[in-house]
Amino acid sequence: MGGDLMEQVDKRTFTDEEALSFHKHPTPGKIGVTATKPMATQRDLSLAYSPGVAVPVLAIAKDPELAYDYTSKGNMVAVISNGTAILGLGNLGALASKPVMEGKGVLFKRFADVDAIDIEMTTTDPDEIITVVKNIGVTFGGINLEDIRSPDCFRIETELQELLDIPVFHDDQHGTAIICSAGLINACEITGRRIEDVKVVLNGPGAAGIATLGLIKAMGVKHENVIAVDRKGVLYRGRPEDMNQWKSAHAVDTDKRTLAEALEGADVFIGVSAKGALTPELVKTMAPRPIIFAMANPDPEITPEEVYAVRDDAIVATGRSDYPNQVNNVLAFPYLFRGALDVRARQINMEMKIATARALAMLAREDVPDEVVAAYHGVQLKFGPKYIIPTPFDPRLLSYIPPFVAQAAMDTGVARRPIGDMDAYRDSLAQRLDPTAAFSQKLQGAVLSAPEKKIVFAEGEEQSVIRAAYAFQTQGLGKAVLVGREELVHENMRAAGIDPADAGLEILNARLSTWNEAAVDYLYGRLQREGFLRRDVQRLINQDRNAFASSMVALGHADGMVTGVTRNFDQVLEEVLNVIDPAPDGRIIGMSVVMAKGHTLFIADTNVTEMPEAEELVEIAIEAARAVKTLGYEPKVAFMSYSTFGNPMGDRSERIRQAVRMLDDMEGVDFEYEGEMPPELALEPESRGAYPFMRLNGPANVLIMPAIHSASISTQLIKSLGGAEVIGPILLGLDRPVQICPLGASVSRILQMATVCAYDRPLMEVAE
């Protein structure tokens, strides 16, 4: 819901100056144009414009559908307004609406990677708006109408849908309707109602209200079970005053004339009206377990606190982000357009809107990822009365919702380009905004297709670890084992919203395990000449979860181990090395995976050898190249330095040159390598003109750093600056799969490392 901005000024946390500065600096406005093709040379310009542009011009003239292939039309939406209903500010004119329309464009890009351009019109005449949009519609893949007053918006949208062969969507109407309908589906599920039986009262049949009435009826709510109420009272059949064709469509035969009368025994209240329209006294008269959507913004028709004071059995949703169950349009329009654009839909029809609502309802029933929990200050979100609608920052929305929209478009015959492989489409969606998606999907696909691995989670009493282990097992990635005291693990499971009885997670208390004695025997055999008495080892196995978990892996009771959430990397690695040896031909290193601007880079060593000598640099390069090849990439190794092939000379760069010479003298090196060089030469082949002897073909993808500090600083700097994602460091070179998470890692990061661990055996076997 957009909300009344005039009332929101008293609730904001910034000054007028800050808001103006945000919109002015460093570049005025919130959107810009970025070229998607190189424009560096005369040849680039010749291809982009004259004479090269003539070729697609002629092709499109012969077949207009080719505009989707040769221009940005297929991913471009026009956000159009005349400023007659700017959020809650009213009719302030077209130009004043531009900041809002730019903002809508930002949301399209941020949430669904849809390019949007805002167009503001100075006319208030619906006929003129229709004429203009009709004539420019050929430019775009879709039209998003915004902040146009009611009832003009109804006519404008309806006529444009008939005139244009692309989706036309008025978000003020249908966005709210879709999210509200999704919430209604789940509220009915929780309260044991059938949507066909619910009795609904809607207060405020304006643009959003009328659209909501139409959508919930299309989804099964019976016409006779819905009463709409405006400022004049109930919309009853035959009412003489303040009616129009859109209100009349929802008038019913009833003797009720007021909101109070309509609410008696009602199951659902939907408010798109004004603060205070619903009182606690009226809530008392509703049916048991009432469903209340109080969506006026910034102050709802009634607050959740006021509802719960008189009805603790209610389910409440609002338009506010500071209450549970926020009805937020950004949950719908980006993903609805994404799906429509991807099948080149001719329109957005009722079936596509219903598909969006149902998909949102289903998503709310799934386990919530850690990113969402972090965004909401650690509040645990779990399907139930306080969580019936997904949150706007749920990273799954982009890959989850559009396929349902696309399928509905295909099923109803409005798709120009049907999608043949929906699973591949979901994968491509996940990769649009998340550069780690392709890498993670590669790992998950390999793990899912391999025999099930048992992974032990050493810090099994931690809530984040429990949730990651639960996700690992329920996603079919393998069998999860939690190390910890059963009573405490169960307590923290319940706190995380997981029922211990249904979780199916194996819990092992090291002290009570049947493997305890074997673990002690094994570890004592390794440490007895290192100053450890048997009782020392017994204490270690009983009290140190890393020692016990490592012993499980070493003795074959588990296939791999994940740890590190509560201790730093160096300490954990030392504890693990007491139990597990390096691989016979391996070198222990940390390798970080960096995804940025469509490139995947592997950086080593980030964690183990502080100042490697030449021989160690060679081993690091071989270990990293081996792992990268196993992950499906052709390794191109660059040894990083501040110097460029001996200029300037220095002790550290000499070690790098020596490492390259050692590789030159080795037999069986099966990867490209070169060095020493700075990042520019490694990553930008066009900058190598002065060095024709370089052996790398194309950009490097494995960067061998001269020391830990350079590796660690560079990866952390990339991550902190934004625009890139960093996975890892992945621990390589051990004889058994072990991954050490960063201290305090999120659930998603722990799950990611557990997946790497389940995949880890091929990483070690690639040399065989």
C-alpha positions, 0 to 999 in steps of 0.5 A: 500500500502506498499510504498517506504521505502527509501523515507519514511525515511525523513518523519518518526518521529523516529530515527534509534536507536529508530527503532532498539530498538523497534525491539530488546527490551525487546525480539528480534523480534515482534512475539512469541509462546504462549501455548493455553493449560495449561503446569503447571503439569506433567499431562498437559505435558503428554497430550500435548506430550507423551503419550497423543499426540498419540491419535490425531496423530492416529485420523488425520492419519485416517482422515486428516480433523481432523487436523483442530479440533486437531491442530492450522492448521485452524487458522495458516497462513504462510507469505512467501517471498524471499525478492526480492521486499521488500516494496520499498527497492527492492531485499535485500534478504530473511533474510532482509525481516524477519522484514517485514514478522514478521510485517505482522504476527502482523497485522494478529493477531492484526486485525483478531486474525489469527496466522501467522508465517513468512517463508523466502526463500533464493532462487529466483527460482520460481520453488524452491519456488513452491516446498518448499511451496507445501511440507510444505503447509499441516501445514497451513490453508492458505498461504500469499505470500509477497514481491516477485518480478513481474512477478515471483509472478504471476506464483508462486501464480497461480501454488500453487493455483492449487497444494494446497488445502488451500487458497494461496494469494499474498497480494501485488497484491490482497490487493491493488486491493480489496481496490481500487475496494471498493473505485471505487464502492463508488466513482461511487455511489457518482458521479452518474456513473455505473461501467459498463460505466466508462472509466479507465486508469491504470498507472503501470501494475505491480503486484498490477496493473494487479490484480486491472485490473482483479478485476475491470473487474470481477466486471463489468468494460468493457475490452474495457473501460480500458487502461493500461499504463506502462513505454513504453506507452499504452498496445495496442494489437500487441505492440511488446516490453516489453510485457508478458502474463499478460500484453497482457491479458489487451491490447486493440485495440486503437490508443492511445499511451501515458498516456496523450492521454489515459486520455482525457475524462477518468472517472478514473485514477488508479496509482500504479506507481511513484511520479509525473506520473500524472500532473495537466494539465492531470487532466484537460483533464479528464471527469467531477467529475474525480475519481483519485486513486494515490496510489504510496507511500510515494508520490502519482502520484499527491497530493490531493492539486494539484488535487483540485487546478485544479478540485474541483469536483474530488474524490481522494484516495492515499496510504497515511495515512495523506490524506483522502481515504487511500488505505491500504491493512490491510483493506483486507487481515486479514478479507479475511483470517479470513472468508476463514479460518473459513469455511476451504476454499480450495482457495480464489477465485474471488468471495471472493475478490469481496465480500470483496470489496463490503463489504468494500464499504458498511461499508464506507456508515455507521455511523462512531463510535467514536473510529475511530473519536478519532484515526483520531484526531476528524475529522468527517468521513462521507460517501462522496468524502473525505470518500469512504473507511473505515479506518484501525482502524474501530472496526467493520471490523472484524465482518463485512467483514469475513461473506461476505467472508465466504458466497461467499466461501460457495456459490461457493463451496470452503468451507469445513465447511459451517456456518449455523448461520451467525448471531452467527458467526458475534457475535463470530467475535465481541468477538474475539478481543473485550472482551466487545462485549459479554456483550454489545451484551447481553444487546443489544439483551435484549433491542431489544427484549423488548418493546421500551424504551424512553431514555432522553439524558440530555446534548442534545446540546453536539455533542457526546451526539447527535451522541450517541442518533442518534445511539441509535435510528437508531439501534432500541434500543429505542426512544431518546430525547435530552434536549437542545435549538433546534437551538443549537442542530440543529447546532451541529447536522449539525456539526456532519454530521446529517441532523436535518430534517432526524434525527427523534430525539425529542428535548425538551427545558426545559424552553418551554416544556409543562411538565415544570409546572408539573415538577416544581410542582413535584420537589417543593413538594419534596424540599419545606422543604429543603430550596427551594422556588417555584421560586428556583425550577422553575429556577432549572427546566429551567436551570438545564438539569439534574433536568428537565430530572430527572423529566421527568423520575420521572413523567413517560414521559421517561423510563430512563436518561443518563447524566454525560458527562459535569459534574463529577459523584458526582455532577450529582448524587446529582442533580439526588437524588433531584428528584429520590429516591433510590429503596425501597429495594436497595442501591445506588452503582457504579458497574464496569464490567471488561473483561480480559483474557476471564473472566468477573468481577464485582467490587463494590462499585466504586463510592458512599460509601467512607468507608463502614461499615459492614452493608453497605458492606452487602447491596453493596454485595446484590445489586451487586449480584442482578444485576449480576444475572439479567445480566445472571451470577451466582454471586460468591461474594468475599469480598476483603482485604489485609488480609486473613481470619484474618491474619493479623488482622486490623480494616478494615478487621474486618469490612469485617469479620463482613459483612460475619458473618451478611450474615451468619445470614441472611435468603434467601441469594441466592448467594455464598460468602466468605471473607476476602481474597486477589485477588489471593484466589478469582480468582485462586481456585488452590491457596486455598489448605491451606483454605479447608473451603472456600465456593466458588466453582470456581473463584469469579466474584463479588468483593466487595471492602473495600472502594471506593479508592481501587475499583476505583484505581484497576479498573483504574489500570487494564484499564490503563495497557491494556489487559482488558476493563472496562464498567461503572461504572453502577449506581445501586439502584435508583428507576428509570433507570439513568446512569451517564457516565464518564466525557467527555465520548466518543460516544461509551461509551454514547451509551453503558450507554444508552443501560444499561439504557434501560436494567435497569428496569430488574436490578431493578425488579429482586428482585420482 
